[in-house]
């Protein structure tokens, strides 16, 4: 029945927003997966101890050049593990705000340019994605 109503095929993700159905594209699903992994600590999944970026390690710390290099390398390494991401296109930069550090990430995935911003403040990690 559901298949007839909205053309749903098994294996596709569905997003429900404002009582409307949207079938997720491959890029949307990939970006959601990257966002979830970036907010997860390594070791949180019992079946995959390497899953997660572990950025919470940096929320209570003063970010110096050594920690900037660690964040930079961690982000590049985690994105490089994904076959959908063009490893050579990944650009990571950091900027300091008043009470936070912003990690700016740009990469190409599934032949589309993606911009991602991660805010590390004293109590949380926030991720904003753009296509």
N, C-alpha and C positions, 0 to 999 in steps of 0.2 A: 504493500500500500504506500509506504513512504516513498519507495522508488518512483511510483507513478506520479505522485504529487509534486515533487521538487526535483526529480531527475537525480536523486542521490545514488552514487555507486559505492559499493563496499570499498573501504580503504581511504575514502576522502574524509577530511575533517569538516565538521559543521560548526560554525560560530553562530550563537544566538545573541542578538543585540536588539534591544527595543522591540521585542516580540517579532523579529524578522529573522529569517534564515539566510545565511551566507555560506556558500561552499568555499572552504579555504583553498587557496592556490598552493602550489608547491613552495613558492617563496614565503608565503605567510606562515606555513607550517614550519619551514626551516628557521625563520626569524623567531618564532615562538620557542622553538627548541633551543636556539642559541641563548635567548633571554633567560629561559629557565635554567640552563646550565651555568650561565654567568652569575646567577643568584644563589647557586648551590655550592656548598663546601665540599672539597674533595673528601671522599670517605663516607659521605652521607648515604650513598646507595650501597647496600650490602653486596649486591651482585656486580658492581663496577666501582671499584675503589678509586679509579682515576677520573671519574665523572665529576665535574664541578670546577669552577675557576678559583674558588677559595678567596674571593676578594674581601670577605669579612675579616681576613687577617690584617687588613690595613685600616680599619675604621677607627681605631683608637690610637693611631700612631701619627707622629709628625712625619710627613713625607719628605725625605731628603733625596739626593741624587741616587743613592744606592737602592732605596725602595722604589723610586721611579723606574730604574732599570729592571727591577724584579717584576713590577706590574707590567711594564712594556713586554718583557719576554714571556710572562705567563699568558697574556692575552694573545700574542702572536702564536705561541705553541698550541694553545687550545683551539684557536681557529684553524690552524694548519692541519689538525687531525680530521677535519671535516672535508670529505671529498668534493662537496658542492661549492666550497670556497676556493677561489683562485688565490693561492698562497702568496704569489708575487704581487698581488694588488693590495695586500693588507698594509695599511698605514695607521700607526698608533702614535698619539701625542697626548701629553698631559698638561693641564693648566691648573693653577692654584686659585681658588676663590677665597672668600673671607673665612669660612669655616669648613670648606670642603676641597676636595681634589676632583677634577673632572677628567675622565679618560675619554678622549675623542678617538673613535675607531671608524675607519672607512675601508671597505673591501668590496670585492665583486663576488656575487654568488648567483648561480643559475643565470649568468649573463646579464645581471642587473647590479647597478651600483647601490650599495647599502651604507647608510650612516648610522652610527650607534654612539650613544653617549651614556657613560656610567658615572654617577655621582657617588663619591665616597665621602661621607661626613663622619661625625663622631659617633653616631648611633646606628646608621643604616647604609645600605647600598641601594641605589635606584638606577633603573635602566630605562632609557628612552630609545626607541628604534624608529628609523625612517627608511624609506625605500629609495 
